[in-house]
Amino acid sequence: MTMENVVDTRNRIREQAKNLFMKYGIRSVSMDDIAVGLGISKKTIYQWYKDKDELVDAIIGDDIEDIKKDCYECEIHASNAVEEVFLTMDRIVIHMQSMNPNILYDLHKFHFQSFKRFMDHKNIYLMEVVSKNLRRGMEEGLYKADLNVTILAKYRLESMMVMFNQDVFPATEFNLVEVSKVLLENFLFGLVSPKGYDLAVQYQQERIIKSKQK
């Protein structure tokens, strides 16, 4: 087997596993389920991933890199801090449309090392992304000038986690995408200066119009 085929096989396994995890949660998906979906034997999967833990960790690694890419693109393509938040929201909506709300619980309960890896990413990398946006908005005059960057960045990151809490937002009553949008929009409107408020309303209305046109 060529190196290209090896990479393709590993990627196909990860892609199939991720799709099933996102739809059903991690715990509910077995290695047999992944093998059946790919039309291969479970033994073939174990040639590339020694167990489910290793497969889950590989997927988390991919997700972390994807998040970093999304954050970078939102930052460089945004003309200002407020637009960066709305571009981020667009990416979040895409990722969460097919996400099982139990996925973080499953990760924490059954694959703790991968969960810790994700939390480290949140607490270090995403903390800097949010902090940088807050500083950018203050410098542009679009956010209030006296924001406490550290407190607000931590608050934003924890609000990202609470929407997965089934005791707070049970999936039988709340839509994950809608919860994420409401939390982020209200966070943003608490940050903005009068100038930033007008801009935020403009971006918000543009997205409402686009959603009605679909």
Secondary structure, 3 states (H helix, E strand, C coil): CCHHHHHHHHHHHHHHHHHHHHHHCCCCCCHHHHHHHHCCCHHHHHHHCCCHHHHHHHHHHHHHHHHHHHHHHHHHHCCCHHHHHHHHHHHHHHHHCCCCCCHHHHHHHHCHHHHHHHHHHHHHHHHHHHHHHHHHHHHCCCECCCCCHHHHHHHHHHHHHHCCCCCCCCCCCCCHHHHHHHHHHHHHHHHECHHHHHHHHHHHHHHHHHHHHC
